[in-house]
Amino acid sequence: MRKAFLFLIILIAFFLRFFKFPQIPAGFTMDEAAHGYTAFSLLETGKDEWGISWPINPRSVGDYKPPLYAYLTILPIKLFGLNEFAVRLPSALGGVFSVVLVYFLIIELFKSGLLAILSSLFLAISPWHISLTRGAFEMSLACFLVPLGLLFFFKGEKNKNFLILSSLVFGLSLFASHSLRYYVPFVLITLFLFKRKKFIGNLKDYLLPLAILLLLFFLNFYAVFTGGKTRVADIGIFSPTDKWQVVSDRQYEARILGMPSFAERIFNNKLVYVLCQFYKNYLGYFSFDFLFTKGPSEATYGMIPGRGVLYLFELPLLIVAIWQIFQKKDKKMFLILILLLWAPIPAAMAKGERAGGRAGTMLPFLPIISAYGGIELWRWTKKKFQDKSFYFLVFYCLLILLSLTFFLEDYFYHSQKYNAPAMAYGWKEAMEYIKENEDKYEHIVISRRFSEPQVAIAFYKPWDPADFQRQAKDWLKYEKMGFGFVDQLSQYELGKYVFRNFQFPEDLALTKTLFVGKDEDFWGRETGRILKTIYYPGPEKKIAIKIVGFK
């Protein structure tokens, strides 16, 4: 019976990740396209787009992405070609497999079939998990690698060979996303403390796994300090966008309002600012708004702003679970709870409001805790109301089904309106037109209002990687100029494609030139010359990309 339920849950997980795939989430971010083109370049030449052989920290557009997703994408591109389906496939498959992994993790750790079934079901229908695993997002790998590493770790108590596999999985996860680079050490420390007696008593059994971990940690450390730190410096709260202006303003304000100089510096300094930002960000990921009502502040990861990352029916389950964990002093559930509490730390160290992608390490622990609370609530109801408890069970099942139905309607039929503007929508359609007509033009000018548009050109054309590598060498001047990303250059070129700001009315004099930009790039000067207009999904008909030809 349990196997039948598991098979049904796998089918549900598969359907929810492959229905309307890869069209939803609408759009295809430049990060996704960059993963795909890096994989394509490695497949064709054994080098990334900058000519580096099999890098452990691909430069990409200047943000030095963790390499694992690109490497996992090589095989799908080999099988299906360079397209959105192939690039998003590892994430979607990983989403399905992670549901299975949670089932076996719970069986191994708790020996409870009911908890395993319910945990995997809640993960399979999780709005957060569905959103993260339908796009080529690095954090989707965390939902797969962390439970896999934990499963191998606990199986290692009986068979030490699984400890080697666990160390390999956790070590490789360091190369999956920036968040995991900081989260995994917390996981390993927690596991050591949880099993410290066995560690100390059988240290020789852990020497090889520890050696593997240290080696992979060293490689990751090397990757971070030979490029990966660029990303940390760009998004971390330690380097605020305003260059600490807010601290200076508060110091000045305090002095003007009469605070003594020595006291003003105690309350208003960089350390206090960073700590305040951190705890606000951290608590924000456990807030009612984020979890149940407003959700993330951006739609970049296929999320829906204005919708919580959990279902509201999970709120009483979480409350009951936490109460019972402390009441029963359940050590194993304490472990799950601690792993959850560590999870948002990397996200809290980043600038900006709540990002659903960065805090994805909270999965799969929230569904497990919800499932535990559901079982405890059912036991209490059964004991308190006896025969009438059946009606409560039916009511809650209907509530779960209703919640899922409303989410699916929102996700598959409304989310495109919110996702598309945040996810570089329109480039596939634009490039189909450009490829058909580019021979008619000597130059194709792409607006710098687009983020990293050269990635879209290279991906959808697709551009010969060997030629791309030759031309990209000229772009390295962005580093010498003190920029963090390629598209910060005022102008750069890829063949006949020129990436720069439009310069009207001067550009009106150009001939045999195609302009690709946003509506605000033209300001009405394109009248009579519009060749193609691509609109975002939705009844408003907002313009995503406009293609204008000057012959």
Secondary structure, DSSP 4 states (H G I P E B T S, - for coil): -HHHHHHHHHHHHHHHHHTTTTTSSSS--HHHHHHHHHHHHHHHHSB-TTS-BS-SS--TTTT---SHHHHHHHHHHHHH-SSHHHHHHHHHHHHHHHHHHHHHHHHHHH--HHHHHHHHHHHHT-HHHHHHTTTT-THHHHHHHHHHHHHHHHHTTT-THHHHHHHHHHHHHTTT-HHHHHHHHHHHHHHHHHTHHHHHHTGGGGHHHHHHHHHHHHHHHHHIIIIIHHHHHHHBTTS-TTTTHHHHHHHHHHHHTT--HHHHHHHSSHHHHHHHHHHHHHHHTTSHIIIIIS--S--TTS--TTS-SS-TTHHHHHHHHHHHHHHHT-HHHHHHHHHHHHTTHHHHTBSSS--TTTTGGGTTHHHHHHHHHHHHHHHHHHHHHGGGHHHHHHHHHHHHHHHHHHHHHHHHHTHHHHHHHHTTTTHHHHHHHHHHHGGG-SEEEEETTSSSHHHHHHHHTTPPHHHHHHHHGGGGHHHHTT-SSGGGSSEEEETTEEEE---TTGGGG--SEEEEE-HHHHTTTTTT-EEEEEE-SSTT--EEEEEEEE-
